[in-house]
């Protein structure tokens, strides 16, 4: 089966994961209620294992999460040491930003050998961080260091990220907390998971487990490890999208062509977004690069080797929802030349980020 045909049958979470792996970027996934984060995390574990054959670690963040809790939570057992771009080692003299090692970590002159437990640890291919917006600013800075520097410090070693690495921030909508601006901007896309979209992998896993438990009960044998009392452990089988398929899509993304008219359309969307009366703070240059990258990544998934205006519009709906900050009536642009604050308040009442994106896409002329 062709890769594009396989992509057509993916669920929303599987497709978001695939896009990020193809682009080698990271994403935000949102749910309506905090109690949905647990099942969503389990679904993402199954997506990582079943669709891509990747290991997964889940972190439950809070304001109590320490740097050590975060660093240790990334690590899983390493069954394939050759999978790394490099191996765990000593602290370098400087971190990836050119400064000293992170606070709380010291570089000893003579280090004792690592324990056998540490030798068999690695950073998981997929890291799902629940409620990352509730974590302390230092922890969020550590996430930014992980994404940019592609390594993490523990008290005894430095662990590089695997060749295929995806960090997913799993958030509840309207939680009242926010990611730090720099970290937020480094997330490639954001996706809101609708309850009606379901959790197909988790439902299948639960169904198989129930059948297994019924069989065990009828045969009067010891309950298997997949019983409800056992920990949630996805099984690794032949993945739907092996590494070769992801690499092929990455190559097609890089080779995707974009006509000058479509490129102009993309940049017009960015300009209109920056100038929209409801947007505060503008649109970052990194967001624009991600916008172009996603537009090209969507092309091979639709069986195309070029970018169309419809793909640009689709990309805008995934790139900008977590980046746009809505302005307040007092800071709206027209207030500088004498607009009435009450009139502005009425004009902005009920306006959402999605409304801004829709309005911009309606205003920008689409090339024929």
C-alpha positions in Angstrom: 0.0 0.0 0.0 1.2 3.5 -0.9 2.3 5.7 2.0 -0.3 8.4 1.1 -3.0 5.7 1.1 -2.0 4.5 4.6 -2.1 8.1 5.9 -5.7 8.5 4.8 -6.8 5.9 7.4 -5.1 7.5 10.3 -6.9 9.0 13.3 -6.4 12.7 14.2 -3.8 11.9 16.9 -1.9 9.4 14.6 -1.8 12.0 11.8 -0.5 14.8 14.2 2.2 12.4 15.4 3.2 11.5 11.8 3.4 15.1 10.7 5.7 16.0 13.6 7.9 13.0 13.0 8.2 13.8 9.3 9.0 17.5 10.1 11.2 16.5 13.1 9.2 18.9 15.3 7.1 18.9 18.4 3.4 19.5 19.2 0.7 20.5 21.6 -2.4 18.4 22.0 -5.4 19.9 23.9 -8.4 18.2 25.5 -11.6 19.8 26.7 -11.4 18.5 30.3 -8.4 17.6 32.6 -9.9 14.1 33.2 -9.4 13.3 29.5 -5.7 13.7 29.7 -5.1 10.2 31.2 -6.9 8.3 28.4 -5.3 10.6 25.8 -1.8 9.8 27.2 -2.5 6.1 26.9 -3.8 6.6 23.4 -0.6 8.4 22.5 1.5 5.5 24.0 -0.3 3.1 21.8 0.1 5.3 18.8 3.8 5.5 19.3 4.1 1.7 19.7 1.6 0.5 17.1 2.0 3.0 14.4 5.6 3.9 14.6 7.3 1.2 16.8 8.7 3.9 19.2 9.2 3.9 23.0 7.1 6.4 25.0 7.4 8.0 28.4 4.6 9.9 30.1 5.2 12.7 32.7 2.5 14.1 34.9 3.7 17.6 35.5 2.6 20.0 38.3 3.9 22.9 40.2 5.7 20.3 42.5 7.6 18.8 39.6 11.4 19.3 40.1 14.1 19.3 37.5 15.2 15.8 38.7 11.7 14.5 38.4 11.5 15.8 34.9 14.9 14.5 33.8 14.4 11.1 35.2 10.9 10.8 33.8 12.2 11.0 30.3 14.3 7.9 30.6 13.3 4.4 29.6 15.1 1.1 29.3 17.5 1.1 26.3 17.1 -2.1 24.2 19.1 -0.8 21.3 22.1 1.3 22.2 23.1 1.8 18.6 19.9 3.8 18.0 21.5 6.9 19.6 23.4 9.6 17.7 25.8 9.4 20.6 26.1 7.8 24.0 25.6 9.2 27.5 28.7 10.9 28.7 30.3 13.5 31.0 29.0 17.0 31.4 30.6 19.3 28.9 32.2 22.5 30.0 29.3 24.5 28.6 25.7 23.8 27.8 24.2 24.2 24.4 23.6 27.9 24.8 27.3 28.5 25.6 26.8 29.0 29.4 27.7 26.8 32.3 25.9 23.5 33.1 22.4 23.9 34.6 22.0 25.0 38.1 22.1 22.1 40.5 24.5 20.1 38.3 28.2 20.1 39.0 30.9 18.7 36.8 33.1 16.4 39.0 36.8 16.1 38.2 36.6 12.3 38.9 33.4 10.5 38.2 32.7 7.1 39.5 31.4 4.5 37.0 27.7 4.7 36.4 25.5 2.0 37.8 24.2 -0.8 35.6 20.7 0.7 35.8 21.9 3.9 34.2 23.8 2.2 31.4 20.6 0.7 30.1 18.6 4.0 30.1 17.8 6.3 27.2 15.5 9.2 26.5 12.2 7.8 25.1 11.4 8.4 21.4 8.1 10.0 22.3 7.6 12.0 25.5 4.1 13.0 26.6 4.1 15.7 29.2 0.7 16.2 30.8 -0.2 19.6 32.3 3.2 21.1 31.3 1.7 24.5 31.5 1.3 24.0 35.3 5.0 23.1 35.7 7.5 25.6 37.2 9.2 28.0 34.8 12.6 26.2 35.4 11.1 22.9 34.2 9.6 24.6 31.1 13.1 26.1 30.4 14.5 22.6 30.7 12.0 21.4 28.1 13.2 24.2 25.8 16.8 23.1 26.4 15.8 19.6 25.5 14.1 20.6 22.3 16.9 23.0 21.2 20.0 21.3 22.6 18.8 17.8 21.9 20.1 16.4 25.2 19.2 16.3 28.9 21.3 16.5 32.0 20.9 14.2 35.0 23.1 14.2 38.1 25.3 11.5 36.7 25.2 11.7 32.9 24.2 13.5 29.8 21.6 11.8 27.6 21.2 12.8 23.9 17.8 12.5 22.3 17.2 9.6 19.9 17.3 10.1 16.1 13.5 10.1 16.1 12.3 12.2 18.9 8.9 13.8 19.6 7.9 15.9 22.6 4.1 16.2 23.1 2.7 18.8 25.5 -0.7 17.4 26.6 -2.9 20.3 28.0 -6.4 20.9 29.2 -8.1 23.8 27.5 -8.8 26.8 29.7 -6.6 25.5 32.5 -5.7 29.0 33.5 -2.0 28.4 33.1 0.3 29.1 30.2 3.5 27.9 28.6 6.4 30.3 28.6 6.4 32.3 25.4 9.7 31.0 24.0 8.7 27.3 24.7 5.2 27.9 23.2 6.7 29.3 20.0 8.9 26.2 19.6 6.0 23.8 19.3 5.3 23.1 15.7 1.5 22.6 15.7 -1.4 22.5 18.1 -4.3 20.1 17.8 -7.6 20.1 19.8 -8.9 16.5 20.2 -12.6 16.4 19.9 -14.3 13.8 22.2 -16.3 12.5 19.3 -13.1 11.5 17.4 -12.6 8.8 20.0 -9.5 6.9 21.0 -9.4 3.9 18.6 -6.1 2.4 19.7 -7.1 2.5 23.4 -10.6 1.1 22.6 -9.0 -1.8 20.7 -6.4 -2.4 23.4 -9.2 -2.5 26.1 -11.3 -4.8 24.0 -8.5 -7.3 23.5 -7.6 -7.1 27.2 -11.2 -7.9 28.2 -11.3 -10.9 25.8 -8.0 -12.1 27.3 -9.3 -11.8 30.9 -12.5 -13.7 30.0 -10.5 -16.5 28.5 -8.3 -16.6 31.5 -11.3 -16.8 33.8 -12.9 -19.6 31.8 -9.7 -21.6 31.7 -9.1 -21.1 35.4 -5.5 -20.1 34.9 -3.5 -17.3 36.4 -4.5 -13.9 35.3 -2.1 -12.6 32.5 -0.1 -9.5 32.8 -2.6 -7.6 30.6 -5.2 -7.7 33.4 -6.6 -4.4 34.7 -4.5 -4.7 37.8 -1.3 -4.8 35.6 0.4 -1.6 34.5 -0.4 -0.2 31.1 2.2 -1.5 28.7 1.7 -1.3 25.0 3.1 -4.3 23.0 5.5 -3.6 20.2 4.5 -5.2 16.9 5.2 -4.5 13.2 4.5 -0.7 13.0 2.2 0.7 10.5 4.7 3.4 9.6 8.3 2.0 10.0 11.3 4.3 10.0 11.8 3.9 6.2 8.3 5.3 5.5 8.8 8.3 7.8 12.1 9.0 6.1 10.5 8.7 2.7 7.9 11.2 3.6 10.6 13.6 5.0 12.4 13.4 1.7 9.2 14.1 -0.2 8.5 17.1 2.1 11.9 18.6 1.3 11.3 18.1 -2.4 7.8 19.5 -2.5 7.5 22.5 -4.8 5.7 25.7 -4.1 4.8 28.1 -6.8 5.6 31.8 -6.4 1.9 32.7 -6.3 1.3 30.1 -3.6 4.3 31.4 -1.6 3.0 34.9 -1.9 -0.4 33.7 -0.7 1.3 32.1 2.3 3.1 35.3 3.2 0.0 37.4 2.7 -1.8 35.2 5.3 1.1 36.0 7.7 0.9 39.7 7.0 -2.9 39.8 7.4 -2.5 37.8 10.6 -0.1 40.3 12.0 -2.3 43.3 11.1 -5.6 41.9 12.4 -7.1 44.2 15.0 -7.7 41.3 17.4 -4.0 40.1 17.4 -1.6 41.4 20.1 2.1 40.9 19.8 2.3 40.0 16.1 3.4 36.6 14.6 6.9 35.3 15.1 9.4 34.5 12.4 9.7 30.9 13.7 5.9 30.5 13.3 6.3 31.6 9.6 9.0 29.0 9.1 6.8 26.3 10.7 3.9 27.5 8.5 5.9 26.8 5.3 7.3 23.6 6.7 3.8 22.2 7.5 2.4 23.3 4.1 5.1 21.2 2.4 4.7 18.3 4.8 1.0 18.0 4.0 1.7 17.7 0.3 3.0 14.1 0.2 0.2 12.9 2.6 -2.2 14.0 -0.1 -0.3 12.3 -2.9 1.1 15.6 -4.2 4.6 16.9 -4.9 3.6 20.5 -4.8 1.8 22.9 -2.3 -1.7 24.1 -3.0 -3.5 27.1 -1.5 -5.9 24.7 0.3 -2.9 23.0 2.0 -1.7 26.5 3.1 -5.1 27.3 4.6 -5.1 23.9 6.4 -1.6 24.5 7.8 -2.6 27.9 9.1 -5.3 26.3 11.3 -2.7 24.1 12.9 0.2 26.5 13.2 -1.4 29.6 14.7 -4.0 28.6 17.3 -1.4 28.3 20.1 0.6 31.3 18.9 -2.0 34.0 18.5 -2.6 36.2 21.6 -5.8 38.1 21.5 -5.6 41.8 22.4 -7.6 43.6 25.0 -9.9 46.5 24.1 -7.6 49.0 25.8 -4.6 47.9 23.7 -6.4 47.5 20.4 -4.6 49.3 17.6 -7.3 51.8 16.7 -7.2 53.2 20.3 -4.1 55.1 19.2 -6.1 57.4 17.0 -9.1 58.0 19.2 -11.5 55.0 18.9 -14.0 54.6 21.7 -13.1 51.9 24.1 -16.7 50.7 24.5 -17.1 50.4 20.7 -13.9 48.5 20.5 -15.0 46.2 23.4 -18.2 45.4 21.5 -16.3 44.7 18.3 -13.9 42.3 20.0 -16.5 40.6 22.2 -16.7 36.9 21.7 -13.8 36.9 19.1 -11.7 33.7 19.4 -8.4 32.7 17.9 -10.3 30.5 15.4 -12.4 33.5 14.4 -9.2 35.5 13.7 -7.8 32.7 11.5 -11.1 32.2 9.6 -11.4 36.0 9.0 -7.9 36.3 7.7 -8.3 33.3 5.3 -11.5 34.9 4.0 -9.8 38.3 3.4 -6.7 37.0 1.6 -7.2 36.5 -2.1 -6.6 32.9 -3.1 -4.4 32.4 -6.2 -6.2 30.6 -9.1 
